[in-house]
Amino acid sequence: MLNTLRGILVLFLITLITLIGIGPMVLVALFKVAIPNAAFRRWCARLVMLIAETWAEGCRGIIALLINTEWEVRGNMDINQENSYLLLSNHQSWVDIAALVQVFNGRVPYYKFFLKQELIWVPLLGLAFWALDYPFMKRYSREYLEKHPEMKNRDLEATREACEKCRGIPVTVVNFPEGTRFTPAKAQQQDSPYRHLLRPKAGGISFVMASIGDQIHSVLDVSMIYPEGVPGFWDFLTNKVKRVVVEAHQFPLDQQWVRGDYRNDPEFRAEFQQWLSGFWHEKDQRISEIRTELGMK
């Protein structure tokens, strides 16, 4: 009962600061849309991200006060808010977002996530996502694409358009290459060659690199491990997640991936997919080693 009340209190407080922050954020975003001046729009974009970062810091303060999760961060990073980053992470739970906020908020420019289109309808948060220019991605079935081939590259175009809005502004582009949360059933369904990861999707990452790769300082490779098993978000809010391990590595962005044409150059596309597959195999191996160290299967 105590933890249930704790979860309700945490949810109430986060909702409260969201209500406080959403108004100014949307107002600034409306000014940005209404006034077609590039410098003014960049200033508005920075202000919206500052409001969002303050909101995230408030959420982190609430979590630190009321939730006893231990955040174990591994790896060395030389990061700041003046440079842009591409953050690539595995994805298992909504708690992943809380972990990213815990580890990176205030240390890197505010995040730009790639979201499923349905999330724009989430009360309050949908407006915040719109104000922050988050790209909304819509997944189409194979049958639909066969009937509407013109929609095949729509997600890549949404990625490109969102990245263009980031030009000249420090930003941390967050991408979950698996495209969805990992489960053993999904891994089996797609015949994943990895023990703890799904197959990564290369197109969106390549488009980010091609669009703003010249301003990306480095890549942040982040791996989330939950020693007690993958939790739901309510488990987290009710103080049932005792420990989260976050491993992060930083490496420079290879400029060969910035100059290529993923859509129209089959040779480049094959090379990029091969690089991403190797990168993902190394990540899977590190996760296996950490899980073994933690006594997990």
C-alpha positions in Angstrom: 0.0 0.0 0.0 2.8 2.4 0.9 4.5 1.9 -2.5 1.2 2.3 -4.3 0.7 5.7 -2.6 4.2 6.6 -3.4 3.6 5.8 -7.1 0.4 7.9 -7.1 2.3 10.9 -5.5 5.2 10.7 -7.9 2.7 10.6 -10.9 0.8 13.5 -9.4 3.9 15.7 -9.0 5.2 14.9 -12.4 1.8 15.7 -13.9 1.8 19.0 -11.9 5.2 20.2 -13.2 4.2 19.1 -16.7 1.1 21.3 -16.5 3.3 24.2 -15.3 5.8 23.8 -18.1 3.6 22.9 -21.0 2.1 26.3 -21.4 5.3 28.4 -21.9 6.7 25.6 -24.1 3.7 25.6 -26.5 3.5 29.4 -26.5 7.2 29.7 -27.6 6.6 27.0 -30.2 3.7 28.9 -31.6 5.8 32.1 -31.9 8.4 30.0 -33.7 5.9 28.8 -36.2 4.3 32.3 -36.7 7.4 34.3 -37.3 9.4 33.1 -40.3 12.8 34.4 -39.3 15.6 31.8 -39.1 17.6 33.4 -36.3 14.4 34.0 -34.2 13.3 30.4 -34.8 16.7 29.1 -33.6 16.3 31.2 -30.5 12.8 29.9 -29.9 14.1 26.3 -30.4 16.8 26.8 -27.8 14.2 28.3 -25.4 11.8 25.4 -25.8 14.7 23.0 -25.1 15.7 25.0 -22.0 12.1 24.8 -20.7 12.1 21.0 -21.4 15.4 20.5 -19.7 14.2 22.4 -16.6 11.1 20.2 -16.6 13.2 17.0 -16.9 15.4 18.3 -14.0 12.3 18.7 -12.0 11.2 15.1 -12.7 14.7 13.9 -11.8 14.4 15.8 -8.5 11.0 14.2 -7.7 12.4 10.8 -8.5 15.5 11.3 -6.4 13.3 12.4 -3.4 10.8 9.6 -3.5 12.3 6.7 -5.4 15.3 4.7 -4.1 16.6 3.3 -7.3 20.4 3.0 -7.5 21.8 4.3 -10.8 25.1 2.6 -11.6 26.8 4.4 -14.5 29.8 2.8 -16.2 32.1 4.1 -18.8 34.0 7.3 -19.4 32.5 10.3 -21.4 33.8 13.8 -22.1 30.5 15.5 -22.8 29.1 19.0 -22.5 26.1 21.1 -23.7 27.9 22.9 -26.4 28.4 19.9 -28.7 25.9 17.8 -30.6 25.6 14.0 -30.1 24.0 11.0 -31.6 22.9 8.7 -28.8 22.2 5.0 -29.7 20.6 2.8 -27.0 19.0 -0.6 -26.6 15.3 -0.4 -25.6 13.5 -2.6 -23.1 11.1 -0.4 -21.0 9.7 3.1 -20.5 12.2 3.2 -17.6 14.9 3.6 -20.3 13.7 7.2 -20.7 14.0 7.9 -17.0 17.5 6.4 -17.0 18.6 8.6 -19.9 17.3 11.7 -18.0 19.1 10.6 -14.9 22.4 10.1 -16.6 22.5 12.8 -19.3 20.1 15.6 -18.4 22.0 18.9 -18.0 25.2 17.2 -19.3 24.4 17.2 -23.0 22.0 19.3 -25.1 18.3 18.4 -24.7 17.2 15.2 -26.4 15.4 14.8 -29.7 13.6 11.4 -29.7 12.1 9.6 -32.7 8.5 8.7 -31.6 5.7 6.5 -32.8 3.0 8.6 -34.4 0.4 7.5 -31.8 2.3 9.3 -29.1 1.2 12.7 -30.4 -2.3 12.0 -28.9 -0.9 11.5 -25.4 -2.5 14.2 -23.2 0.0 17.1 -22.5 3.1 15.2 -23.6 1.8 15.1 -27.2 1.9 18.9 -27.2 5.3 19.0 -25.7 6.6 16.5 -28.3 5.2 18.8 -31.0 6.7 21.9 -29.5 10.1 20.2 -29.4 9.9 19.2 -33.1 10.2 15.5 -32.3 9.7 13.5 -35.6 6.7 11.2 -35.5 7.3 7.9 -37.2 4.5 5.8 -38.7 5.0 2.1 -39.3 3.3 0.7 -42.4 2.5 -3.0 -43.0 4.1 -4.7 -46.0 0.6 -5.0 -47.6 0.0 -1.3 -47.2 3.4 -0.4 -48.8 2.7 -2.7 -51.7 -0.4 -0.7 -52.4 1.2 2.7 -51.6 4.9 2.5 -52.5 5.1 6.3 -52.3 5.0 6.0 -48.5 8.0 3.6 -48.3 10.5 6.3 -47.4 8.1 8.6 -45.4 9.8 7.8 -42.1 13.2 8.7 -43.6 11.8 12.0 -44.9 10.4 12.8 -41.4 13.9 12.1 -40.0 15.5 14.4 -42.5 13.0 17.2 -41.9 13.4 17.0 -38.2 17.2 17.0 -38.4 17.2 20.1 -40.7 15.4 21.9 -37.8 18.4 21.0 -35.6 21.0 22.7 -37.8 23.0 25.2 -36.0 21.6 24.2 -32.6 23.4 21.9 -30.2 21.2 18.8 -29.8 21.4 15.2 -28.7 19.6 13.0 -31.2 18.4 9.8 -29.4 17.7 6.7 -31.5 16.6 3.3 -30.4 17.8 1.3 -33.5 15.7 -1.7 -32.6 12.6 0.4 -33.3 10.6 -1.2 -30.5 11.1 -2.6 -27.0 13.0 -5.9 -26.8 11.2 -9.0 -25.7 12.2 -12.7 -26.2 9.1 -13.2 -28.3 10.0 -10.4 -30.7 13.6 -11.7 -31.0 12.3 -15.1 -31.9 9.8 -13.7 -34.4 12.5 -11.8 -36.3 15.1 -14.5 -35.9 17.5 -12.1 -34.2 21.2 -13.1 -34.3 21.7 -11.4 -30.9 21.1 -12.7 -27.4 19.8 -9.5 -25.8 19.0 -7.2 -28.8 16.6 -7.1 -31.7 17.9 -6.4 -35.3 18.8 -2.7 -35.6 17.2 -0.5 -38.3 19.9 1.4 -40.3 17.9 3.9 -42.4 17.0 6.4 -39.7 20.5 6.5 -38.2 22.0 7.0 -41.6 19.7 9.9 -42.4 20.6 11.6 -39.1 24.3 11.2 -40.0 23.7 12.5 -43.6 21.6 15.5 -42.4 23.5 16.9 -39.5 26.5 14.6 -39.2 28.9 17.5 -39.9 27.8 19.1 -36.6 27.7 15.9 -34.5 30.7 15.8 -32.2 30.5 12.1 -31.3 28.4 9.0 -30.8 27.2 7.9 -27.4 26.7 4.1 -27.2 24.4 3.4 -24.3 23.3 0.0 -22.9 20.6 -0.4 -20.2 20.7 -3.5 -17.9 18.1 -4.3 -15.3 19.6 -6.8 -12.8 16.2 -7.8 -11.4 14.5 -8.2 -14.7 12.9 -5.7 -17.1 10.5 -3.5 -15.1 7.3 -1.8 -16.2 7.0 2.0 -15.6 4.6 1.5 -12.7 7.1 -0.8 -11.1 9.5 2.1 -11.2 7.1 4.6 -9.8 6.2 2.3 -6.9 9.9 1.9 -5.9 10.2 -1.7 -7.0 13.3 -1.1 -9.2 16.3 -1.3 -6.9 19.1 -1.0 -9.4 19.7 0.1 -13.0 23.1 -0.3 -14.7 23.8 2.1 -17.5 27.0 1.5 -19.6 28.0 4.4 -21.9 30.8 4.6 -24.4 31.8 7.6 -26.6 33.5 7.5 -29.9 33.9 9.9 -32.8 31.5 9.8 -35.8 33.3 8.3 -38.8 32.9 10.9 -41.5 32.5 8.3 -44.2 28.9 7.7 -43.0 28.2 11.4 -43.3 29.1 11.6 -47.0 27.2 8.6 -48.3 23.7 8.2 -49.9 21.9 5.5 -48.0 18.8 5.6 -50.1 20.3 5.7 -53.6 23.7 4.0 -53.3 23.3 0.2 -52.8 27.0 -0.3 -52.1 27.1 2.4 -49.4 23.8 1.0 -47.9 25.4 -2.5 -47.6 28.5 -1.1 -46.0 26.6 0.9 -43.5 24.4 -2.0 -42.6 27.5 -4.2 -42.1 29.0 -1.6 -39.8 25.8 -1.3 -37.8 25.6 -5.1 -37.5 29.1 -5.3 -36.2 28.5 -2.5 -33.8 25.4 -4.2 -32.5 27.2 -7.6 -32.1 29.9 -5.9 -29.9 27.1 -4.2 -27.9 25.3 -7.5 -27.4 28.6 -9.1 -26.2 29.2 -6.4 -23.7 25.6 -6.7 -22.4 26.2 -10.5 -22.0 29.4 -9.9 -20.1 27.7 -7.4 -17.7 24.7 -9.7 -17.2 27.2 -12.6 -16.3 29.0 -10.3 -13.9 25.6 -9.4 -12.2 24.6 -13.1 -12.0 21.9 -12.8 -14.6 21.1 -15.4 -17.3 
